[in-house]
């Protein structure tokens, strides 16, 4: 299943739901893209394994940490998990827009 396109992603963090818009372009077993949200814009890149995407993102707000994403694409929907550094995990959902 192709993950190419624009996505509205919601991450259910301990600080409440955080919404991010993402554009994703796959190429074989990798992808590149860009996210934009309340915390600003960021270029992303990661791995594609069938219908699964994995990538990491360094943030500075509300505190510096590296977020580790794992998402599965099914049609126009995305579900997954974000590892929030030392703060556990947060569920992720997304819809293609």
N, C-alpha and C positions, 0 to 999 in steps of 0.2 A: 504494500500500500504506500502510495507516495505521500510524503509529508509536505511537498512543495505548496507554497501559498502563504496566505496571511492568516494568523491565528490570534484569537483573544484568549489569553491564559489567565486562570485564577489560581493563586497559591494560597492555601488556607493556613496562614502562619499564626503563631501564638499572639501576634499583635493585630490579628484580624485578617480578613481577605485582602490580598494584594493583587491588583490586575495589571497585566503586562500585555502589550501588543507585540507580536513577533512576526517577522517575515523569514521564511525558510526556503532555501534552495538546495536540493540534494544533488550529489554527483557521485554515483557509485556507492561506496561505503562511508562517505563523509557528507557533511552539510555545512553550509555557512548561512549567516543571517544577521538580523539586527533585532534587538528588543528595545521597546520604549515604554516608559511608565512613569509613575510618580517620582522615582529615583533617578530619572534621566535615561539617556540612550546608551546602548552598549552593543558592540559587535560580538557575535557568538560564532563558534564553530564546534563541531563535534562529530560523533560517529553514528552511522546508520547500520543496524543489524536487523534485516527484515523489516518489521513494522515498529522497531524500537529505536529511539533516539537517546543518546547520552551526551551530556556536555557539562561544563562547569563554568561558573561565573563569579568573579571577585567583586564584592560590594564594599562600600565604605560607610553606608548609612543603613540602619541606625548605628551599626558598629562594624568595623572591618571583619569580614569572614568570607570564606569561599563556599558558595552554594553548589551542590552536586545534583544535577537533574537526571532523571530517568523517566521517559515518557513513551507510551505505546499509542500508536495512531491506528484508529479503526474508522475508516470512512472519513467523515467530517468531524470526528471527535478525537480527543486526546485525553488520556488518563495517566497518572504517574505519581512520582514521589520526588520530593526535594529534601536532600540532607542539609540541615541548617547548621553546619559546623558542630559546635558543642551543644546546640540547642535542640537536638533531636531531628524529627522528620516532619514534613508537612505534605499533605495531599495536594495534587495538582490536577486540574481539569482544564480542558481547552476545547474551543469550537472554531472551525474554519470559518472565516468571514470573507 
